[in-house]
Amino acid sequence: MSETPYDEHFVSWFRAVTPYINAFRGKTFVIAFGGKVVASEFLKTLAYDVNLLVSLGIRLVLVHGARPQIEGAMRDKNLKSVYHRGYRVTDAEALDCVLDAVGSVYLEIEAVLSQGLPNTPMANSRIRVIGGNFITGQPIGVLDGIDMQYAGKVRKIDAEGIKAQLGLGNIVLLNCEGPSPTGEIFNLQMEEAAETVAVAISADKLVYLTDSHGVVDKEGELQDAMTADEADKMVADGDWLSPDLRRYLPFAGRATRAGVGRVHLIGYQQDGALLRELFTHDGVGTVVTRESLENIREAKPDDIAALIALIEPMEAEGILVHRPRELLEREIEQFSIMLHDNIIVGCAALYPHADDEAELACLAVSPEHREWGYGEQLMKRIEKRARKLGVKRLCVLTTRTEHWFVERGYRLGSVDDLPAKKRDMYNYQRRSKVLLKNL
């Protein structure tokens, strides 16, 4: 059989996702989604993607809401929904609607995860879905003089019980109900339940499926990464945000501060968004992290001494081209630096060579900080600066880190692919590899 472009694309894609498969095996992800996802046509494809994640050895906890289903149940009984501070004021009649709607949604999700039809991604799947009283609730009480009645918040998470089920290879499916030690049941916020579960079980990732592709700024531009502090500011100022994002973002910031590795916000209406966010370098949504990206900034003349101390050992090893102090003083504005506890631990430079071409150069991180992801953060900083300048393609010259760049979206090129100015300066004695990336 002859190879077609599709075959070649499939092979390269499959090889590209291998590092993610290896990195995610045995990790714990919490995926949270509201009743809108369950009512949409995308529930079936979400089940396919969940099946794939489980087959790759990822431990999954699913937390679902049922707000539109509860609203429908209340309309059927001619009841009016009342909210206060984002919580549903839940009296006894409203609680009956909550129990009916949540139970129905739970069974629907369980059913779609249990299908095993031939010629579908669920064929021959052996997914076991486990529920249980893993979340204990408690009443919110009286807020601003309003008795919230059966509206509740999370009191306790049975983390050990959840981990035990995940260890057996089961998917844990949780809803937004929280029984109390006194036997009462309280209506919980899905987003809060997901956040507290993720924190309690030390999840590596928490994923919220939202009504938006991700967090966008006032101009509508997608923010591919944010810190917890930036998320809080966005909630305070972002009256343009979608309803889901306004509810989920505060919990995303809280989760990262409490130890969850990453929180992703992606659109449920984009088929395959979950896989594309997790298994591609650039992703398709917004990731929230605890560490402030303000630790990265553009270099200043006062940084030159520390910059020299950082790159000199790598210059001595031949990893980096030697840059005299005088050259650094002239080019300091080209550099971005990474700070940890106010100490420079990494750097990278951007050198424009043409109207739409530039070079990422002198990417360096101190040896004791190389496992912290600082190199990738610096690379993204340079790519972001390049985009703002209108750069369409970046080039990199390296003698040691070819594979690192390839894993992050760069492709091998040749000296002839370099901008004319850089091509004339190419050092054939170093025989540096040329890598390229379209922005």
BAKOLGU-668981 format. One line per 3 residues: their letters; for each residue x, y, z of C-alpha. Coordinates in steps of 0.02 Angstrom, whole numbers. Last residue first. Layout:
<recs>
a	X Y Z; ...
</recs>
This chain:
<recs>
lnk	192 1555 716; 284 1441 595; 426 1349 679
llv	600 1312 614; 752 1213 672; 928 1223 604
ksr	1057 1105 680; 1224 1186 721; 1376 1131 623
rqy	1492 1221 746; 1627 1235 613; 1501 1293 482
nym	1466 1452 580; 1314 1535 498; 1333 1725 486
drk	1282 1737 301; 1132 1627 338; 1079 1741 480
kap	1065 1892 367; 983 1792 227; 850 1719 341
ldd	883 1534 371; 804 1400 261; 964 1375 160
vsg	1052 1321 320; 932 1175 329; 771 1134 419
lry	715 1020 558; 544 1053 629; 488 1146 786
gre	327 1102 876; 382 1074 1054; 447 896 1038
vfw	557 957 895; 632 1088 1012; 683 962 1143
het	745 843 1008; 870 969 937; 940 1017 1107
rtt	1128 991 1090; 1201 1085 941; 1067 1217 919
lvc	1015 1353 796; 835 1410 810; 722 1490 680
lrk	556 1578 706; 426 1608 571; 280 1729 551
vgl	348 1876 650; 221 2017 665; 310 2101 810
kra	173 2045 930; 197 1868 866; 382 1874 907
rke	350 1931 1086; 231 1784 1109; 358 1662 1035
irk	492 1731 1151; 379 1708 1303; 331 1534 1245
mlq	515 1484 1237; 543 1558 1410; 400 1455 1480
egy	468 1299 1396; 639 1325 1472; 564 1358 1642
gwe	475 1190 1649; 534 1153 1826; 650 1008 1783
rhe	786 1124 1719; 801 1220 1882; 959 1144 1957
psv	1048 1150 1789; 1024 1338 1763; 914 1374 1612
alc	972 1434 1441; 891 1488 1278; 1028 1590 1194
ale	931 1618 1032; 757 1621 958; 782 1696 786
aed	666 1806 684; 570 1811 520; 423 1921 465
dah	505 2086 419; 679 2013 424; 812 1961 549
pyl	728 1995 717; 833 1929 862; 737 1863 1013
aac	836 1808 1166; 814 1678 1303; 858 1673 1487
gvi	851 1564 1642; 888 1558 1828; 900 1743 1869
ind	875 1759 2058; 728 1857 2127; 659 1703 2216
hlm	656 1619 2045; 675 1738 1899; 666 1695 1714
isf	742 1818 1591; 693 1890 1422; 832 1956 1312
qei	831 2066 1156; 844 2224 1261; 1014 2166 1323
ere	1087 2175 1148; 1215 2313 1165; 1265 2267 1343
lle	1267 2084 1295; 1389 2123 1153; 1505 2219 1269
rpr	1500 2076 1394; 1562 1955 1263; 1440 1824 1197
hvl	1512 1651 1173; 1400 1535 1072; 1304 1417 1184
ige	1323 1230 1213; 1512 1238 1190; 1545 1178 1367
aem	1628 1345 1410; 1478 1438 1337; 1365 1335 1450
pei	1468 1382 1603; 1464 1567 1549; 1275 1574 1524
lai	1213 1600 1702; 1357 1705 1770; 1345 1816 1617
laa	1160 1844 1647; 1193 1887 1830; 1316 2021 1777
idd	1201 2085 1639; 1044 2104 1745; 1070 2288 1787
pka	1060 2327 1601; 880 2265 1598; 805 2100 1541
eri	623 2077 1490; 517 1987 1618; 474 1812 1675
nel	433 1791 1859; 278 1891 1813; 221 1724 1745
ser	154 1694 1919; 162 1517 1980; -8 1442 2016
tvv	-58 1386 1843; -213 1413 1737; -222 1335 1563
tgv	-333 1411 1430; -402 1322 1278; -342 1242 1116
gdh	-177 1161 1161; -8 1228 1103; 92 1070 1134
tfl	-40 947 1083; -101 799 1184; -201 874 1327
erl	-288 1020 1242; -312 925 1078; -384 776 1169
lag	-509 880 1268; -553 987 1117; -600 833 1015
dqq	-760 912 950; -769 1096 996; -934 1121 1085
ygi	-860 1074 1254; -747 1226 1254; -591 1219 1360
lhv	-534 1279 1532; -381 1186 1596; -319 1185 1776
rgv	-141 1127 1804; -43 1048 1947; -173 1052 2083
gar	-84 1111 2241; -200 1224 2339; -150 1380 2242
tar	-190 1288 2081; -363 1240 2144; -406 1414 2207
gaf	-365 1493 2039; -474 1368 1946; -612 1393 2074
ply	-617 1580 2038; -616 1543 1849; -764 1423 1850
rrl	-913 1536 1884; -864 1683 1774; -804 1560 1643
dps	-970 1471 1636; -1069 1633 1618; -960 1693 1473
lwd	-834 1831 1506; -869 2008 1444; -887 2076 1622
gda	-704 2035 1642; -638 2153 1775; -654 2054 1937
vmk	-652 1884 1852; -499 1933 1749; -410 1994 1904
dae	-438 1828 1990; -377 1734 1837; -221 1844 1829
dat	-181 1801 2009; -206 1615 1976; -89 1628 1828
mad	-145 1625 1649; -105 1529 1490; -178 1516 1314
qle	-272 1680 1327; -389 1684 1177; -409 1855 1098
gek	-585 1928 1108; -530 2109 1122; -579 2114 1306
dvv	-476 1959 1341; -529 1781 1309; -530 1632 1427
ghs	-561 1468 1338; -659 1398 1192; -816 1459 1281
dtl	-969 1368 1350; -856 1271 1468; -779 1100 1499
yvl	-676 1120 1659; -519 1013 1671; -425 984 1833
kda	-251 911 1812; -122 822 1919; -250 783 2051
sia	-195 790 2233; -345 684 2290; -413 820 2405
vav	-370 963 2288; -458 886 2138; -609 841 2246
tea	-620 1017 2315; -611 1094 2141; -739 976 2065
aee	-863 1003 2207; -842 1191 2193; -876 1190 2006
mql	-1026 1076 2026; -1106 1189 2155; -1189 1083 2287
nfi	-1372 1042 2327; -1382 967 2500; -1448 799 2558
egt	-1496 767 2739; -1446 608 2830; -1371 689 2985
psp	-1194 651 2926; -1232 757 2772; -1268 701 2594
gec	-1189 806 2457; -1267 815 2284; -1176 889 2134
nll	-1131 725 2050; -980 612 2054; -923 479 1930
vin	-765 385 1980; -692 293 1831; -623 125 1887
glg	-448 58 1859; -432 -24 2029; -316 115 2087
lqa	-449 241 2039; -569 154 2159; -443 161 2301
kig	-403 342 2262; -587 389 2278; -602 300 2445
ead	-443 379 2510; -503 552 2460; -669 539 2550
ikr	-702 725 2528; -771 832 2669; -885 980 2701
vkg	-927 1034 2525; -1057 1171 2513; -1243 1170 2525
ayq	-1408 1240 2464; -1541 1146 2562; -1602 1300 2657
mdi	-1516 1455 2584; -1596 1564 2718; -1572 1742 2656
gdl	-1516 1873 2783; -1357 1912 2690; -1318 1727 2679
vgi	-1403 1608 2802; -1345 1429 2810; -1226 1355 2682
pqg	-1283 1183 2736; -1158 1039 2741; -1106 911 2614
tif	-1004 751 2617; -931 697 2451; -875 516 2421
ngg	-1051 449 2443; -1041 333 2295; -1017 316 2108
ivr	-914 192 2008; -904 176 1820; -812 24 1752
irs	-749 44 1576; -713 -116 1482; -706 -56 1304
nam	-722 -186 1166; -798 -56 1048; -809 116 1129
ptn	-719 203 985; -861 143 873; -867 6 742
plg	-950 -116 861; -1056 -43 1002; -983 -45 1177
qsl	-1092 74 1276; -1056 91 1462; -997 271 1461
vae	-1158 325 1376; -1261 235 1507; -1167 307 1656
iel	-1188 481 1585; -1375 456 1564; -1390 379 1738
yvs	-1305 530 1817; -1415 650 1719; -1574 565 1782
gva	-1514 564 1962; -1465 747 1953; -1635 796 1881
dlv	-1740 700 2007; -1635 750 2158; -1630 933 2106
cdl	-1817 939 2074; -1850 867 2246; -1730 996 2317
aea	-1830 1136 2235; -1985 1078 2328; -1892 1068 2494
dtv	-1812 1239 2476; -1653 1270 2378; -1593 1448 2354
ryg	-1478 1411 2206; -1303 1476 2238; -1215 1605 2129
rhy	-1214 1738 2263; -1402 1718 2281; -1509 1626 2155
vsk	-1697 1598 2146; -1778 1478 2023; -1967 1490 2009
lnk	-2076 1336 2024; -2215 1294 1901; -2187 1107 1927
drm	-2129 1078 1748; -2029 1239 1761; -1937 1166 1910
age	-1891 1008 1816; -1827 1110 1671; -1720 1218 1784
iqp	-1650 1062 1864; -1605 993 1692; -1524 1159 1646
rag	-1419 1156 1807; -1367 973 1804; -1184 966 1856
hvl	-1056 832 1827; -893 779 1909; -790 647 1819
vlr	-639 571 1907; -513 490 1792; -352 392 1814
igl	-251 394 1653; -185 226 1594; -198 256 1407
svl	-359 155 1397; -435 274 1524; -395 424 1414
lnv	-469 338 1262; -631 297 1352; -645 477 1409
dya	-624 531 1228; -763 417 1168; -875 473 1312
ltk	-844 655 1261; -893 604 1084; -1061 542 1151
lfe	-1091 695 1259; -1058 811 1112; -1237 817 1049
sav	-1282 924 1197; -1391 889 1349; -1247 813 1448
vkg	-1135 960 1404; -1268 1084 1459; -1284 990 1623
gfa	-1114 1054 1678; -941 982 1658; -794 935 1768
ivf	-648 823 1721; -530 775 1863; -365 701 1805
tkg	-251 581 1898; -86 524 1825; -41 340 1801
rfa	8 365 1619; 9 552 1583; 195 576 1546
niy	210 422 1435; 56 469 1335; 116 649 1324
ptv	286 595 1256; 198 483 1129; 88 621 1058
arf	214 671 924; 236 493 863; 51 476 829
wsv	48 644 740; 196 598 629; 116 432 584
fhe	-55 506 551; 15 646 442; 113 521 338
dyp	-39 412 314; -147 562 268; -16 621 142
tes	-34 449 61; 86 304 81; 72 168 -50
m	0 0 0
</recs>
